[in-house]
Amino acid sequence: MSETPTSIPRRFAIARRWQWVALARASLALIAVFVAWPLGYVWPAAVALIAFLPSVWLFTLKCYRCGWPAFTDHAAEERLKQDQRFWTRLWGKDPGGVRLPLPRQCTRCGAPFRS
């Protein structure tokens, strides 16, 4: 609230520091849901899903200037929007989604994410 619009919010430093841990937690949650749950181990899958929740917060981080998702590539997303073929989303060269590591600046407006 007291931040000036030119200062980089602290959440971007947190995202840079914890992005790989969040990826590991997301991977473990995915494995737990698709392996442990069908085998009848509901509690490990439930615990993995709860441990996955901070990853959701981290990977949905948006640019403080334009609101574009910080972990996505704007140019690749625009190319995907222009391509109307069904299979491009599945087998395209520029897949959408989360891109790691967090870029140095916003791919849409150029706002810096690190000082």
Secondary structure, DSSP 8 states (H G I E B T S, - for coil): ----TTS--HHHHHHHHHHHHHHHHHHHHHHIIIIITTTT-HHHHHHHHHHHHHHHHHHT-B-TTT--BTTS-HHHHHHHHH---TTHHHH-SS--S--SS--SB-TTT--BS--
